[in-house]
Amino acid sequence: MDDLYHQTILDHNKYPKNWGKLKGSGVLSSAETNSSCGDKIEVSIKLLGQIIDDIKFTGEGCAISIAATSMLTQHIKDEKLNIKNLDEISIQDIEKMLGIGPNPAREKCLTIGLHTIKQTLKLT
């Protein structure tokens, strides 16, 4: 099973879902950088009321940060999440999406996408 999860991470890193930038009126965007390793993620979000209608991201970083953000944006988009539900997403949820166990050294890589999304929506 580990090989499957590692392949999933590599696939999301090489071919990230929701890659790009949204344009137009009403698009919210922001970027965050992980100063300890240099990962940078930029997120753009289009809301429909309190629902995340569309989400895209770009960035540079390690396979974990890109794959985690790709999977997270896919989850958010597929579920049409209400912005209030973002607080319910934990690092354990992201680890589960990626199929990896806890690793405190990689916590910032795992969560940079979530932090950027929350910052974009002014939830932090």
C-alpha positions as CSV (number, residue, x, y, z in Angstrom):
1,M,0.0,0.0,0.0
2,D,2.9,2.4,0.7
3,D,4.0,2.3,-2.9
4,L,0.5,3.3,-4.0
5,Y,0.4,6.3,-1.7
6,H,3.9,7.4,-2.7
7,Q,2.9,7.1,-6.4
8,T,-0.2,9.2,-5.6
9,I,2.0,11.9,-4.1
10,L,4.3,11.8,-7.1
11,D,1.3,12.0,-9.5
12,H,-0.2,15.0,-7.7
13,N,3.1,16.7,-7.6
14,K,3.8,16.1,-11.3
15,Y,0.2,16.7,-12.4
16,P,-1.5,18.8,-9.7
17,K,-5.3,19.2,-9.8
18,N,-6.7,22.7,-9.9
19,W,-3.5,24.2,-11.1
20,G,-3.7,27.7,-12.3
21,K,-5.1,31.1,-11.4
22,L,-8.7,32.2,-11.4
23,K,-9.4,35.6,-13.0
24,G,-12.3,38.0,-13.0
25,S,-14.2,40.0,-10.5
26,G,-14.8,38.6,-7.1
27,V,-11.8,36.4,-7.1
28,L,-9.9,36.3,-3.8
29,S,-6.2,35.4,-3.8
30,S,-3.2,35.3,-1.5
31,A,0.2,33.6,-1.2
32,E,2.2,32.2,1.6
33,T,5.9,31.1,1.8
34,N,7.3,28.6,4.2
35,S,10.4,30.4,5.3
36,S,12.1,27.3,6.6
37,C,12.2,25.5,3.2
38,G,11.1,28.1,0.6
39,D,7.8,26.4,-0.5
40,K,5.5,29.0,-1.9
41,I,1.8,28.5,-2.6
42,E,-0.6,31.0,-4.2
43,V,-4.4,30.3,-4.0
44,S,-7.3,31.9,-5.9
45,I,-10.8,31.3,-4.8
46,K,-14.2,32.2,-6.2
47,L,-17.1,32.1,-3.7
48,L,-20.8,31.6,-4.3
49,G,-22.2,33.1,-1.1
50,Q,-20.4,31.1,1.6
51,I,-19.6,28.2,-0.7
52,I,-16.3,27.7,-2.4
53,D,-17.4,27.6,-6.0
54,D,-13.9,27.3,-7.6
55,I,-10.4,27.1,-6.3
56,K,-7.0,27.0,-8.1
57,F,-3.4,27.2,-7.0
58,T,0.1,27.7,-8.3
59,G,3.4,27.5,-6.5
60,E,6.8,26.0,-6.1
61,G,7.8,23.5,-3.4
62,C,8.5,20.0,-2.4
63,A,6.4,17.1,-3.6
64,I,4.5,17.0,-0.2
65,S,3.4,20.6,-0.3
66,I,2.3,20.5,-3.9
67,A,0.5,17.1,-3.6
68,A,-1.1,18.1,-0.3
69,T,-2.4,21.4,-1.8
70,S,-3.6,19.5,-4.9
71,M,-5.5,16.9,-2.9
72,L,-6.9,19.6,-0.6
73,T,-8.2,21.8,-3.4
74,Q,-9.7,18.7,-5.1
75,H,-11.5,17.8,-1.8
76,I,-12.8,21.3,-1.3
77,K,-13.9,21.7,-4.9
78,D,-15.6,18.2,-5.0
79,E,-17.4,18.8,-1.7
80,K,-18.4,22.4,-2.6
81,L,-17.4,23.3,1.0
82,N,-18.9,26.1,3.0
83,I,-16.0,28.3,4.2
84,K,-17.0,27.5,7.8
85,N,-16.1,23.8,7.2
86,L,-12.4,24.7,6.6
87,D,-11.8,24.8,10.3
88,E,-12.8,21.2,10.5
89,I,-9.9,20.1,8.2
90,S,-7.0,19.0,10.3
91,I,-3.4,18.0,9.6
92,Q,-4.5,14.4,10.3
93,D,-7.1,14.8,7.5
94,I,-4.3,15.9,5.1
95,E,-2.0,13.1,6.2
96,K,-4.9,10.7,5.5
97,M,-5.4,12.1,2.0
98,L,-1.7,11.6,1.3
99,G,-1.6,8.2,3.0
100,I,1.4,9.1,5.2
101,G,1.9,9.1,8.9
102,P,2.7,11.9,11.2
103,N,6.0,13.7,10.6
104,P,6.5,16.9,12.6
105,A,9.4,17.9,10.3
106,R,7.0,18.0,7.4
107,E,4.0,19.7,9.1
108,K,4.6,23.0,7.4
109,C,4.8,21.3,4.0
110,L,1.6,19.5,4.7
111,T,-0.3,22.5,5.8
112,I,0.9,25.4,3.7
113,G,-2.0,25.0,1.3
114,L,-4.6,24.9,4.1
115,H,-3.0,28.0,5.7
116,T,-3.0,29.8,2.4
117,I,-6.6,29.0,1.7
118,K,-7.6,30.2,5.2
119,Q,-5.5,33.4,4.7
120,T,-7.2,34.0,1.4
121,L,-10.6,33.8,3.1
122,K,-9.3,35.8,6.1
123,L,-10.0,32.9,8.4
124,T,-6.7,33.1,10.3
